[in-house]
Amino acid sequence: MNPKDHWEKVYSKVPADKMGWYEPHLRLSLNWIQGLGLVKDAPIIDVGGGSSTLVDDLLDAGFSAITVLDISEKALMSAQARLGARSKGVTWLYGDIATIELPRERYELWHDRAMFHFLLAEEQQEKYLQQLERGLTPNGHLIIGAFAPEAPPQCSGLSVRRYDTVDIESTLGPTFELKRCRKDLHVTPGGVEQMYLYCHFMKVG
Ligand SMILES: C[S@@+](CC[C@H](N)C(=O)[O-])C[C@H]1O[C@@H](n2cnc3c(N)ncnc32)[C@H](O)[C@@H]1O
């Protein structure tokens, strides 16, 4: 099954708050984002944001230039339905991160929780990194959350690549300067423990 079909099927079968990765609030992401000192109209993109509540919390925090990108149209529609009229203030990009055309050097923050870790082949990672380098402003921020080595080998029934700090730093390469990493334990709505590694990088200007 191709990735788009996989994700559309997942989002049509399971309610958003029963997905394995669901959190009522992405507290660590929010906390780090609020600590970056971004102006409220700084362009922010949540890549593989799906139906995550991060966009709701960023709107509540006053951010006004938020983009949510996902390969699943159903996931984006679910987030839009939850937000109601507020969804009109968000840019929704529906497509595959490998191929979608993103504006050059637009985003001051690129957030990714649990999307990058699905990219197993070097070629897929390369395409993602090209998009990341193109889309982020010089000195832009990257906050990325991926499964840590002690997490299960699969997420949503798909194999994932698990990262420690050394791996993620070397995978991202010299264009990204590591600022900090920490682990964060997520427990799925079904009670399964998934350890995430969260890292903050800055694109070298
Ligand atoms: C595990 S979910 C995480 C969702 C969200 N980031 C969160 O933390 O709640 C992974 C998300 O990545 C999206 N996704 C997977 N592959 C993608 C791709 N190639 N391009 C864009 N989105 C993708 C899926 O549709 C799904 O919404």
The ligand as an SDF file (V2000), in Angstrom:
LIG
                    3D

 27 29  0  0  0  0  0  0  0  0999 V2000
    2.3370    9.4040   13.6090 C   0  0  0  0  0  0  0  0  0  0  0  0
    1.4210   10.6450   12.8090 S   0  0  0  0  0  0  0  0  0  0  0  0
    1.8640   12.0970   13.7530 C   0  0  0  0  0  0  0  0  0  0  0  0
    0.8670   13.2080   13.6000 C   0  0  0  0  0  0  0  0  0  0  0  0
    1.2140   14.4950   14.3720 C   0  0  0  0  0  0  0  0  0  0  0  0
    2.5100   15.0170   14.0040 N   0  0  0  0  0  0  0  0  0  0  0  0
    1.1490   14.2970   15.8590 C   0  0  0  0  0  0  0  0  0  0  0  0
    2.1910   14.2860   16.5180 O   0  0  0  0  0  0  0  0  0  0  0  0
    0.0280   14.1480   16.3690 O   0  0  0  0  0  0  0  0  0  0  0  0
    2.3500   10.8680   11.3020 C   0  0  0  0  0  0  0  0  0  0  0  0
    1.7140   11.8620   10.3590 C   0  0  0  0  0  0  0  0  0  0  0  0
    2.5730   12.0660    9.2480 O   0  0  0  0  0  0  0  0  0  0  0  0
    1.7920   12.0840    8.0590 C   0  0  0  0  0  0  0  0  0  0  0  0
    2.6780   11.6540    6.9640 N   0  0  0  0  0  0  0  0  0  0  0  0
    3.2350   10.4370    6.7980 C   0  0  0  0  0  0  0  0  0  0  0  0
    4.0180   10.4200    5.7060 N   0  0  0  0  0  0  0  0  0  0  0  0
    3.9520   11.6720    5.1600 C   0  0  0  0  0  0  0  0  0  0  0  0
    4.5520   12.2780    4.0270 C   0  0  0  0  0  0  0  0  0  0  0  0
    5.3550   11.5880    3.2150 N   0  0  0  0  0  0  0  0  0  0  0  0
    4.2870   13.5900    3.7800 N   0  0  0  0  0  0  0  0  0  0  0  0
    3.4580   14.2940    4.5930 C   0  0  0  0  0  0  0  0  0  0  0  0
    2.8560   13.7540    5.6870 N   0  0  0  0  0  0  0  0  0  0  0  0
    3.1040   12.4630    5.9730 C   0  0  0  0  0  0  0  0  0  0  0  0
    0.6450   11.1290    8.3490 C   0  0  0  0  0  0  0  0  0  0  0  0
   -0.4850   11.3100    7.5330 O   0  0  0  0  0  0  0  0  0  0  0  0
    0.3670   11.4160    9.8150 C   0  0  0  0  0  0  0  0  0  0  0  0
   -0.5780   12.4420    9.9650 O   0  0  0  0  0  0  0  0  0  0  0  0
  1  2  1  0
  2  3  1  0
  2 10  1  0
  3  4  1  0
  4  5  1  0
  5  6  1  0
  5  7  1  0
  7  8  2  0
  7  9  1  0
 10 11  1  0
 11 12  1  0
 11 26  1  0
 12 13  1  0
 13 14  1  0
 13 24  1  0
 14 15  1  0
 14 23  1  0
 15 16  2  0
 16 17  1  0
 17 18  1  0
 17 23  2  0
 18 19  1  0
 18 20  2  0
 20 21  1  0
 21 22  2  0
 22 23  1  0
 24 25  1  0
 24 26  1  0
 26 27  1  0
M  CHG  2   2   1   9  -1
M  END
$$$$
